[in-house]
Amino acid sequence: MAVARAPRRLALDRDGIFVLLAATVVTAALAIPAFRDPANLANVIRQAGVLGILAIGQTFVITAGMIDLSIGMIAGLVVVLSSVLLNGDATLTLPIVALMLLVGAAIGTLNGVLLNTLRLHPLILTFGMLSVLQGAIFTFTDKSVGRTSEPLSILANGDIFGIPWTALLLAALAIGAHLIFARTRFGYHLVAAGGNPESARRAGISVERIRLAVFIISGATAALAGVLLAGRLGTGYPLAGNGLELDAIVAVVLGGTLLSGGRGSIWRSLAGVLMLAVISNVLNLLGVSAFVQQFIKGLIVIVAILLNQPRGAQS
């Protein structure tokens, strides 16, 4: 039996984020000539690549009612490790990338197992993992080390027929994630477990397995983002992952995913990523300081959370 619909309101949970993104892009293109330069637009896409991959993984986690603060440091650890292990050797690119994905998945597995075993709040657990990984990075090095290979540099900075390789990688990953998210039993169970864990358990869904799976996905995507970031930087910069976890959360929430779980969309999360990338690019073109940009990001996430708060009954 359907219940009464809540009054319509401004929100980002449907198509609002796409409208905001389009309006922002058009406004920027009209107001700032440098923004619409093809080279600048390609750079916006490349900058969005790393955050987009992180946001895909975080969408799975947040939809499940969890949160993962360790992804920035997983990416940072991969930047350092991949640069040191590769040290410019192109022949090692595929084995090292595969190894880094395993490292990320292993850290995600550890997060999931500890969460299910110790029953800690994911915010506390993953913040602890963030600190552990940050300590590991700076124990290993406090300066840039090694260098990435040419294939990774081409992937991160090159293009084909004017389309950045980063855009193609992100699109392929997003399509696969969307199909898993929206067309598989796992995706349906994920939404159910995030929306109401107890009801999901009574329906025979293993909430613990869902939570373990989303942390593995989050760790693996963070590692992939780290590989791409290493290609962009060209070296193992130990501070490369700082703050990326918060940017990913902002993008996902901006895209309409509920922090309480039970609702999320890969495409809307990517729209949130592009929104942040465009805003950052515009602020950079205008010469706005990094501190002011951080302040603006904070305002964005507060407004996004307010707009996405459930109000009234839903059908």
N, C-alpha and C positions, 0 to 999 in steps of 0.2 A: 504494500500500500504506500503510495507516494505521500510525502509530507509537503507542506507548503514551501514554496521557494522563498529564499531570502530576497530582500529587495536588491535590485541591481546596484552595483557600486563600482568605483574605479578600483581595479585590481590588476595584478600582473599574472594571474594564474591561467588566463586563457590566451588571447592574442595581444594583450596589452604590451608585452615586452617587444613584440615585433613592430608595433606601431611606434613605440618610443624609439627603437633603434632606427627605423626609417626616418623619423622626424629629426633625430640627432644628426644622422648622416647628411640629410638634405640641408639642414641649417649650417652645419660645418662647411659643406661644399660651397654654399652661397656666401658665407661670411669670411672664409679664409681660403684664398686662392691656392695657397701652398698645399692645403689638405687634399684637393682633388687631383694633384699631380700623380700620375700612374705609379711612379717610384715610391711615393709616400703611401699610397693605398696598398701596394704590395708589402711595404714594411709593416703596415698595420696588421695585415694577415699573418706575417711571420711572427710578430710579437704576440699575436693571439694564439699561436700554435701550442706553445708550452702550457699556457693557462687553460686552453681548451681541452687538452688531454687530461690535465689534472681535474678539471671540472666534470668531465665524463665519469671518472672514477668516484668523485665526491657525490655526484648525483645518485649513484647506486647506494652509497653509504647513508646519505641523509634521507633518502626515500625509505630506507630500512629503519629509520628512527635513530640512527647512530651519527657520529661525527668523527672525522679523522684529522687530527692536527699534526700528524707525523709526516704527511705527504711532502711538505716543503723540504724537510731534512732528508727524506728518502731521495728526492730529486737531487739535493745538494751532495749527498754521499755518492750517488751515481756519477755526477759531474766529475768529482775528484777521482774516484776509482777508475772510471773509464778512460780518463785522460792519462792517468799514470800507466795503466795496463796497455793502452794503445801506443802512447808515445810516438804518434805520427805514422804508425805502421798500418797501411791500408788493408793488408792481407788479414789482419786480425779483427777487422770491423764486425763481421757477422758473429764470430764466436764470442766476442766481448759484449756485443749488444744482447745476445741470448743469455749470457751470464748475468748481465745487469738486470734483465727481466726476472731471472730466477731469484736474484738478491731481493728485488722489490717484492716479489710474490712471497718469499720466505719471511720478510719482515711483516707483511700483511697477515700471513698465516699466524705468526707469533702474536700479533695484536688480537686476532680473532680468538685464538686458543686462550689467551690470558683473559680476554673479556668474558668468554663463556665459563671459564674455570673459576676465576676469582670474583666474578659478578661486580666488577668495578664499573663506575660510570665511564663511558667511552671518552668523555672530555678529559677526565683525570688520567686515564690509562694512556691515551695517545699524546697528551702533553708530556707525560713522563717519557714516552718513547722519543718524542721530539728532543727532549733534553739529552737522552742517552746518545742519540745519533749525532747531535750537535757536538757533544763532548768527544765522540769517536772521531769526527772530522777534524777537530782542532787538536786532538792528541796526535793525529797522523801528520797534519800540516797546518800552519797558520799563514801560508802564502800560496800563490798559484803554483801548481805543479803539473808536469807532463804537457802533452798536447794531443788534441784529437786528430783523427785521420781525415784525409781529403774526402772520402765518401760521406762522412757525417757532416762535414762542412758544406758539401754540395746539397745534401738533404735539408739542412737547416737554413741555408742562405740562397740556394739556387732556385731556378725556375725552369719550366718547360713550356715553350710557346707563350711566354709571358705569365704563366700561372705558377705561383710558388709551389715547390714540392711540399712544403709544409701544409698548404691548403688541401692538396690531394690526400696526404696522409691523414689529416684531421677529418676530412669528409669520409674516407673509407672507415676509419675507426668509429665515427659517429653513426654511420649507417649500420655497422655491425652491432654497436651498443644499443641502438634503437630497436633493432629486430629482437635482440635478447630481452630488452626491457619491456617491449610492448606486444610481442608475438609468441612468447614462450611461457610454459608453465612456471619456470623459475621467476619470470617477470611478474606474473600474477601473484605468486606466493610472496614475492618481495614486497609488493604494495600492501598485501594483506598483513604481513608481519609488521610492517612499519606503521600501518594505521591502527591496528589493535592486536598486539602480540598474544594476549590471552585467548581471544576469539580464534586467532590463527592456529594456536596450539590445539584448541578444542576441535578444529576442523581437520586435524591431522597433519598440519604443516610443522616441519622442524625449524622453529625460529632460530635455534642455535646454528644450524647448518647454513641458513640464509645469512646470518650475521658473519659467520666465518667466510662465506663465499664473497660477500661484498668487501670485506677487508683485504682479501686476496686480490680482487679486482682493483681495489684502490692502490695497493702496493705495487702491482704490476704496471698500472697506468702512470703512477708517479715515477717509476723507473724509466719508462719510455719517455716521459717528459724530461727527465734528467739527461737521457741520451741526446735528445734534441737540443736541450739547453747547452750541453757540452759542445755540440756542433756549432751553435751560435757564438759561444764565447771563444772557442778554439783552445781552451786550456782549463785546468782544474782549479777554478776559483772557489775557495772554501765557503764564501758567503753567498754563493749562487742561489741557494734555496731559501734564503731568509724572506719571510713574509708571503711566500707563494701560497701557503695553506689558507691564509686569510683572504687573499684575492680570489681563490677558488670558491671559498664559502660565499663571498659576496656575490660572485657571478651566478652561482647556483640558486641562491635565495632571490636574487634579482630576476632570475628566470622563472620564479613562481614555485619552486620546490619548498614544501613546508619543512621547517626545522623540526617539527614534532613528528614528521614521518608520514607515510601513507600517500603522498602525492609528489610526482616529479616528472620531468620531461627532458630527454637528452637535447632535443632541438631548442627548447626554451633556455636551457642552461648555456648552450652555445651562443644564443642570441644575447644572453647576459654577458658572456665573455667578450663578444664583439662590441657590446655597448661600453664596457670598461676600456677596451683597447682604443676605441674611437675617442672616448673622453680623455684618456691619458695622452693620446697623440695630439689632440687639440690643445690641451694644457701645455704640453711640451712646445708646440709651435708658438704658443702665446708667451712662452718664457716663464710660466708659473713654477714656483719652487716645489721640490719634492715633498716638503713638509705640508704645504697647502694642499697638494694633491692627495696626501694621506688623509687630511681632514675632510676633503670632499668625498673620498671613498667611504669614510665612516658615516657621513650624512646619507650617502646613497643606501648603505645597507640598513640603516635605521628606518628610512622611508620605505624601503622594500619590505621589511618585516612588518611594518604597520599596515601596508597595503595588502599583505597576504594573510593577515590574521583572520581566521574563520569568524564570520559573524552570522548569527541567526541559524535557522535550520537549512539543511540542504536536502535536495530531492534524492 
